[in-house]
Amino acid sequence: GAGTYYLSGLRPDLAVGLGIDDQVVEAHAWRPTLNGAEALATYRYEFAPRREGWRTYCNLPPAHAASSDPAISVNRYGKGRAMLVACALTTEQLRARRYHEHDIREYPTQLAANLARFMLREPLLRGTTPAGVEVVANRQGGRWIVHLLNHYAGGLYLDSREGLLKLADVCVSLNANRVGELGRAFEVAGGESRPLPVRRDGKWLEVTVPRLTVHGLIVWDR
């Protein structure tokens, strides 16, 4: 049900960037059973139960010990895995005001990113692009087509004058374990193509786009 909960016992690789305190969840939550799944985090409840209509405007401190109730768990089936997050990661306030979907804290966003990395053992992309740049990668035969969409610069759709917000030196990384050895890359713009030097950083193939306005197109080839 709705309430205040604390996420406790996160594995070290899931707690990267989250600070030292348990994560607060103010939202609806469920208590699943594991049935063979592995618990990645458990609930730590408030130190005392709430009474109806009492102290609804503040969070009570967490209990001294965490519970055994799983909040985040992962199950395996064949070669696949499925994760269950039994509570909202964003913060739904209980303080008699409406919840705004964009009013989230940075820690829930970081936790969601950590969970995604945990599930993707060999991610196709590395997060070297800014948060406001959408990356879409499509395989086409033996090459890869990568689109970059700049969500920071919506005004450029209406006005392409110089001096408006643009991004410079945008680094794009592909996992060589997923795409194979791609030794050439080209940026395509205005019907022309310009070669981009390909760098190697471990298993990652990297190129840098000198300038990104609204849309960028990169062709990776062997």
C-alpha positions in Angstrom: 0.0 0.0 0.0 0.9 3.7 0.1 3.5 4.7 2.6 7.1 5.6 3.3 9.7 2.9 2.8 13.5 2.6 2.7 15.4 0.5 0.3 18.1 -1.4 2.2 20.9 -3.8 1.4 21.6 -2.8 -2.1 24.6 -4.6 -3.7 27.7 -2.4 -4.1 27.4 -2.3 -7.9 23.7 -1.1 -7.5 24.5 1.5 -5.0 27.1 3.5 -7.1 26.4 7.2 -6.8 23.6 6.8 -4.2 25.3 8.1 -1.1 25.5 6.2 2.2 21.8 6.3 3.3 19.0 4.0 2.4 16.9 5.3 -0.5 13.5 6.8 0.6 10.4 5.7 -1.3 7.2 7.6 -0.8 4.7 5.7 -2.9 2.7 2.6 -3.3 4.7 -0.6 -2.7 4.1 -4.3 -2.8 5.5 -7.3 -0.9 6.3 -10.1 -3.3 7.6 -13.5 -2.5 10.9 -14.7 -4.0 9.9 -18.2 -5.2 13.5 -18.8 -6.3 14.4 -15.3 -7.2 17.4 -13.4 -5.7 16.7 -10.3 -3.6 18.8 -7.3 -4.7 17.3 -5.0 -2.0 14.9 -5.3 0.9 12.5 -2.9 2.6 13.4 -1.1 5.8 10.2 0.2 7.3 9.6 3.2 9.5 10.6 2.6 13.1 7.0 2.9 14.3 3.6 2.3 12.6 1.6 5.4 11.7 -1.8 6.1 13.3 -4.6 7.2 11.0 -4.4 11.0 10.4 -1.2 11.3 12.5 2.1 12.6 11.2 1.2 12.5 7.5 3.3 15.5 6.9 6.7 14.0 7.7 8.6 10.8 7.2 9.4 8.7 10.3 13.0 7.5 10.7 13.8 4.0 9.5 13.8 1.0 11.8 17.2 -0.2 13.2 17.0 -3.5 11.2 16.0 -4.1 7.7 13.2 -6.6 6.9 13.5 -9.7 4.8 10.7 -8.5 2.4 12.2 -8.1 -1.1 11.8 -4.7 -2.7 13.9 -5.5 -5.8 14.5 -9.0 -7.1 15.8 -10.8 -10.2 14.8 -14.2 -11.4 16.4 -16.4 -14.1 14.7 -18.4 -16.8 16.9 -20.2 -19.2 19.4 -17.7 -20.6 17.2 -14.7 -19.7 16.6 -12.7 -16.5 13.6 -10.8 -15.3 13.7 -8.0 -12.6 10.8 -7.0 -10.4 10.9 -3.6 -8.7 8.0 -3.8 -6.2 7.9 -0.1 -5.5 8.1 3.2 -7.4 11.6 4.5 -7.8 10.4 8.1 -8.1 9.1 10.1 -5.2 5.3 10.3 -4.9 4.7 12.8 -2.1 2.3 12.0 0.7 2.0 15.6 1.9 -1.4 16.5 0.6 -0.2 17.8 -2.7 -0.4 16.6 -6.2 2.4 14.5 -7.6 4.2 15.9 -10.6 5.8 13.2 -12.8 8.8 15.4 -13.6 9.5 16.2 -9.9 11.9 13.4 -9.1 15.2 13.3 -7.2 18.5 12.5 -8.7 19.0 9.3 -6.6 16.0 7.4 -8.0 17.2 8.3 -11.5 20.7 7.0 -10.6 19.3 3.8 -9.1 17.3 3.2 -12.3 20.5 3.6 -14.3 22.3 1.2 -12.0 19.6 -1.4 -12.4 19.6 -1.1 -16.2 23.4 -1.7 -16.2 23.0 -4.7 -14.0 20.5 -6.3 -16.4 22.6 -5.5 -19.5 25.8 -7.5 -19.2 27.0 -6.3 -22.6 25.3 -2.9 -23.3 25.4 -1.8 -26.9 26.1 1.9 -25.9 28.0 3.6 -23.2 26.7 6.7 -21.6 29.2 9.1 -23.0 26.6 11.4 -24.6 24.9 14.2 -22.6 21.7 13.2 -20.9 19.6 15.3 -23.3 20.9 13.5 -26.4 18.9 10.5 -27.6 21.0 7.8 -29.3 19.3 5.4 -31.7 21.5 2.6 -33.2 20.3 0.4 -36.1 22.2 -2.5 -37.8 22.2 -2.4 -41.6 24.0 -5.4 -43.0 27.6 -5.2 -41.9 27.4 -1.6 -40.7 25.7 0.4 -38.0 23.7 3.6 -38.5 23.6 5.8 -35.4 21.2 8.7 -35.0 21.7 11.5 -32.5 18.7 13.7 -31.5 19.5 16.8 -29.5 16.6 17.4 -27.1 18.2 20.5 -25.6 17.7 22.5 -28.7 14.0 22.3 -29.7 14.0 25.9 -30.8 16.4 25.0 -33.7 13.4 23.4 -35.5 12.0 26.9 -35.9 15.2 29.0 -36.1 18.5 27.7 -37.4 20.5 31.0 -37.0 24.0 30.8 -35.8 24.6 31.4 -32.1 21.7 29.3 -30.7 22.4 26.4 -28.4 24.5 23.7 -29.9 26.6 20.8 -28.5 30.2 20.4 -29.2 32.6 17.4 -29.0 29.8 14.8 -28.4 31.4 11.4 -27.7 29.6 8.3 -29.0 30.7 4.8 -27.9 29.7 1.4 -29.3 30.5 -2.0 -27.7 32.9 -4.0 -30.0 31.7 -7.2 -28.3 28.2 -6.5 -29.7 29.0 -4.8 -33.0 32.3 -6.4 -34.0 35.3 -4.5 -35.2 34.2 -1.3 -37.0 37.3 0.5 -38.2 35.6 3.4 -40.1 33.0 6.0 -39.2 31.5 8.9 -41.2 29.3 11.8 -40.2 26.6 12.4 -42.8 25.2 15.9 -43.1 23.8 17.9 -45.9 24.3 15.1 -48.4 28.0 15.0 -47.6 30.0 12.6 -45.5 33.0 13.5 -43.3 35.3 10.8 -41.8 35.5 10.6 -38.0 38.6 9.0 -36.3 37.7 5.8 -34.5 39.4 5.4 -31.1 39.6 2.2 -28.9 39.0 2.3 -25.2 39.0 -1.4 -24.1 36.0 -3.0 -25.6 34.5 0.4 -26.6 34.8 2.0 -30.1 34.5 5.8 -29.8 34.1 8.7 -32.2 33.6 12.4 -31.4 31.0 14.5 -33.3 32.5 18.1 -33.4 29.1 19.8 -33.4 25.5 18.6 -32.9 22.5 20.8 -33.8 19.2 19.0 -33.9 20.1 15.7 -35.6 23.3 13.9 -36.3 23.9 10.8 -38.4 26.9 8.5 -38.0 27.7 5.5 -40.2 30.0 2.9 -38.8 31.6 0.4 -41.2 34.2 -2.3 -41.2 
